[in-house]
Each structure stands twice: as structure tokens, then as C-alpha cells.
Amino acid sequence: KREHKRNEKREHKRNEKREHKRNEKREHKRNDKREHKKNEKREHKKNEKREHRRNEKREHKRNDKREHKKNEKREHRRNEKREHKRNEKREHKRNEKREHKRNEKREH
């Protein structure tokens, strides 16, 4: 009888240990999963940030190009105006000289 009781106790202890181990394993698995999820989230966030930065850079570049084009056009127009003015002045001078010559001839 006593032996039987002792065996049952032993068995019971063994079962409890086993159960405890099982529970610990389960808990460990759960924690691993949780950790994994967290890491994935973190990674995802990082990637989104990176993507965002990339897009901003791209946008910035685009804007710079646009600005540059605008400036070049402006500069071009300015140069054309300047050239036009120069030509008008030249033309005006020529006409004055011509007029002057004509007047001199008339006087003679």
C-alpha cells in the first residue's frame, strides 16, 4: 500500500513537471511570436521611412530641375531683350549717321 502511494506521488510529481515544461515551452513560443511581430513592424516602419525620404529626394530633384529650367528660360529672354536693344541702338546710330551724311551733302 505504502509503495503504491509513493509511486503515485512520484508519478504525480513527474506529470506536474512535464506540464510545467510544456507550459514554459508554450509561453516561450508565444514570446518569440510576439517579438517576431514587433521586429516586423519595426522593419516595416523603417522601410516606409526610407521610401518616404527617397520620394522626398526625388521630388526635390524634380523641383530643382523645374526651377533650373525656369531660370534658364528667364535668362534666355533677358539675353534676347538685351540683344534686341543693342540692335536697335546700332540701327539708330546707323540711321543718324546716314541722316548726318545726307544733311552734309545737302549743305554742299
C-alpha positions in Angstrom: 0.0 0.0 0.0 2.6 2.4 1.1 4.7 1.6 -2.0 1.7 2.2 -4.2 1.1 5.6 -2.6 4.8 6.5 -3.0 4.6 5.6 -6.7 1.5 7.6 -7.2 3.2 10.6 -5.6 6.2 10.2 -7.8 4.0 9.9 -10.9 2.1 12.9 -9.9 5.3 14.9 -9.5 6.6 13.8 -12.8 3.3 14.8 -14.5 3.4 18.2 -12.9 7.0 18.7 -14.1 6.0 17.6 -17.6 3.1 20.0 -17.6 5.2 22.8 -16.3 7.8 22.2 -19.1 5.0 22.2 -21.7 3.7 25.5 -20.3 7.1 27.1 -20.4 7.6 25.9 -24.0 4.2 27.3 -25.0 5.0 30.6 -23.2 8.4 30.8 -24.9 6.8 30.2 -28.3 4.3 33.0 -27.6 7.0 35.4 -26.7 9.0 34.5 -29.7 6.0 35.2 -31.9 5.3 38.5 -30.2 9.0 39.5 -30.6 8.9 38.5 -34.2 5.8 40.6 -34.9 7.4 43.6 -33.2 10.5 43.2 -35.3 8.5 43.0 -38.5 6.6 46.1 -37.5 9.8 48.0 -36.8 11.3 46.8 -40.1 8.1 47.9 -41.9 8.2 51.3 -40.3 11.9 51.7 -41.3 11.2 50.8 -44.9 8.3 53.2 -45.1 10.5 56.0 -43.7 13.2 55.1 -46.2 10.7 55.2 -49.0 9.4 58.5 -47.8 12.9 60.0 -47.8 13.5 58.6 -51.2 10.3 60.2 -52.5 11.1 63.5 -51.0 14.5 63.5 -52.6 13.0 62.6 -55.9 10.5 65.4 -55.5 13.2 67.8 -54.5 15.3 66.9 -57.5 12.3 67.4 -59.8 11.6 70.8 -58.3 15.3 71.8 -58.7 15.2 70.8 -62.3 12.0 72.8 -62.9 13.5 75.8 -61.2 16.6 75.5 -63.2 14.7 75.3 -66.5 12.7 78.4 -65.5 15.9 80.3 -64.7 17.4 79.3 -68.0 14.3 80.5 -69.9 14.3 83.7 -68.0 18.0 84.2 -68.7 17.4 83.5 -72.3 14.6 86.0 -72.6 16.8 88.6 -70.8 19.6 88.0 -73.3 17.3 88.2 -76.2 15.9 91.5 -75.0 19.4 92.8 -74.4 20.4 91.7 -77.9 17.3 93.4 -79.3 18.1 96.6 -77.6 21.7 96.5 -78.8 20.5 96.0 -82.4 18.0 98.9 -82.1 20.8 101.2 -80.8 23.1 100.1 -83.6 20.3 100.7 -86.1 19.5 104.0 -84.6 23.2 105.1 -84.8 23.4 104.0 -88.4 20.3 106.0 -89.3 21.7 109.0 -87.5 25.0 108.7 -89.5 23.1 108.3 -92.7 21.0 111.3 -91.9 24.0 113.3 -91.0 25.7 112.4 -94.3 22.6 113.4 -96.2 22.5 116.7 -94.5 26.1 117.3 -95.2 25.6 116.6 -98.9 22.6 118.9 -99.0 24.7 121.7 -97.5 27.3 121.4 -100.2 
